[in-house]
Amino acid sequence: MAPPPSCRTTSTTNTRSRRNDDRPEVVLAIESSSWSTKRSTSTAIVTRFRRHIGGSRCSQFLLSAKNNNRINDDENNDNNNDAIIDKNNNLSNNNNKEDKFSFYQRIQSTKTGLIGLLSGGILSTPFIALHDIPNYGLASWEFDTDMGSLQSALFAIVYRYCIRANDNNSMLNMGVIGAFIFIRTISRIRVPSYCTAAPLDCGDPFGYFDYDMIGQLIYNGLESVALFGGAAFAMELAYRLGWVTKFPS
């Protein structure tokens, strides 16, 4: 009869144990040690692999964080620089506004007016005399000279305000001088009593202008050139000598 399953199992187990027991202890120890060595080696390899992957991920994370911090620092520095530049611009603008309306600028304007008064009046006096004394007398010459000096003083102040610091445009200089010369010249022409009105007719050569009016135009033009041209020359000389400073731009 076949033994029951429990007995077969027991006998099989006893047989296996008996076989193991029959093997030498040295062989069993070697097998045990080789198995443990293989297990520890595989465990070390897996551990190193995990560390390598984790380390590379960690280094990438740290590098990304460092780059982000660097970008944020650059943005903050740019914002700080922009704020500093804006602050400096505001300060410079405030300083310029204060400088343009300071007491120092008033002193400069006063000196400018005196330079224009003296230079324009002195240089235009001979030309005014040639025109006024023969035609209108000494009183008219004195009056026209005094008024011309005041006009020259006003011109010098306006010239300083128009031709500012860092302005090197010669056309602007000529434009300011020419505007004053033109206005003064045409405003001093006196229409003779023999001219007829509506339409204005004064005779030869042009009807609207006769020879007398053309002569006035020439004389008054020379006076105006001497008056305002001399004042402008005196102002440029005063700038170079440091007597007067240019108005800030």
Beta strands, then each sheet from edge to edge (+ up, - down):
end
